[in-house]
Amino acid sequence: MEIPAYYMRGGTSKGVFLLADDLPTDPSDRDAVLLRVTGSPDPHRRQGDGMGGGTASTSNVVLVRPSQRPGCDVDCLFGAVAIGEPRIDWTGNGGDLLAAAGPFAIWRGFVPARDSVTTVRIWLPNVGQAVVARVPCRNGHPLEDGDVAEDGLPFAAAGIVLDDLAPASARRLMTGLVHVPERC
C-alpha cells in the first residue's frame, strides 16, 4: 500500500499529515495503518521503524479532507500516537501542530495561496471547534523561513497566526514549519 504523506512541524510538535480519503474507512483498519506508519507500538520507545519521533510531541498523525461544514475549508482530525502501546488518542485539538494544518491545506490545493497572507478555515471535528489560520505566502506557496522563534527550537520560521473561533476566542502566534514530502 502506498499512501502519500507529509512530515511536518508546527510549533514544537511534529507529525505525519495524510489525506483522510487515502486511508481505510474502518477506524480499526485506519488506526492499524497509522500505527505502522509511526512505528508504534515500540517497546524500546524510539519508533525507529516508523515516522514517529519517540516523544509525545513528535508522534502525531493528522487526517485532512475537504470540509462539508459551511464556512470551513478543511476538516483536520488530530491523533496523538502512543509510543509503547497500540493506541491513538483522537480527542485533542492538535495543539502546536495545528499551525501546520493551514500550509498543508494550501500545498494540497484545498485553498489557493494568495501573496501576503492566505486564510485557511479549519474545522476540528473531534473537538467541535473552528480555527482560522493566517498563513504567510509568496509566489503561490506558504513561507517556511521567517523570524519567529520559539523556545526549544534552534531555528526561526514563518509565523502563522491562529484564531480560535470559540466563545472565549483566543489568538496565538506559532512558528511556521518544515515539511518533508514522504510516501509511507
C-alpha positions, -999 to +999 in steps of 0.1 A: +000+000+000+014+034-010+000+064+008+012+100+001+022+118+033+039+149+046+061+150+076+056+185+091+064+206+121+040+231+137+051+249+168+072+225+188+054+194+175+058+172+145+036+147+128+025+129+097-002+146+076-023+124+053-054+128+033-082+110+052-097+096+020-064+078+012-068+056+043-091+027+051-126+038+061-129+013+090-114+031+121-096-001+133-080-007+099-071+030+096-055+031+130-036-001+123-021+016+092-013+048+111+004+029+140+026+011+115+034+044+097+046+059+130+063+028+143+040+021+173+039+002+195+077+002+201+089-014+234+121+005+230+101+038+228+122+052+199+098+045+169+129+037+149+108+017+124+084+045+116+080+082+112+071+088+149+097+107+169+097+088+201+081+116+222+045+127+227+052+160+208+068+142+178+044+112+174+012+126+158-009+120+128-033+145+111-060+134+087-072+162+064-101+163+040-122+190+023-148+202+048-185+198+043-191+223+071-203+257+058-176+284+062-148+259+066-122+248+040-108+216+056-115+192+084-085+181+104-086+151+127-056+151+151-043+118+166-017+116+193+000+082+188+010+063+219+046+051+216+047+020+237+012+007+231-011+003+201-034+033+207-042+066+190-059+094+211-083+112+187-097+136+214-073+165+212-072+197+190-036+192+177-020+219+199+011+233+183+007+210+153-024+229+143+000+256+129+010+232+101-026+225+090-031+257+071+001+253+050-008+216+043-042+227+030-026+252+007+001+227-006-026+201-013-047+226-032-077+228-008-072+266-005-055+287-032-025+307-020-026+345-021+005+365-018+010+381+016-014+361+038-038+333+030-067+325+053-075+288+059-106+280+078-102+247+097-129+225+114-117+202+142-144+175+142-131+157+173-135+188+195-162+206+176-142+238+171-133+261+142-099+277+138-087+303+113-050+300+103-034+330+087-005+317+066+022+339+051+026+331+014+047+342-016+046+331-052+018+306-046+034+288-017+034+290+021+066+306+035+088+284+057+115+309+065+109+338+089+119+355+121+095+339+146+115+319+172+102+295+198+118+282+230+132+247+224+136+252+186+170+261+171+158+279+140+133+307+134+105+301+109+075+319+094+048+330+118+013+316+115-015+333+134-042+310+147-076+324+157-097+300+178-134+307+169-149+298+202-169+318+228-137+326+246-118+334+213-081+333+215-053+343+192-018+328+192+012+331+170+030+299+162+062+293+143+059+280+108+070+246+097+093+225+078+078+198+057+093+168+040+071+151+015+072+113+020+055+082+009+047+057+036 
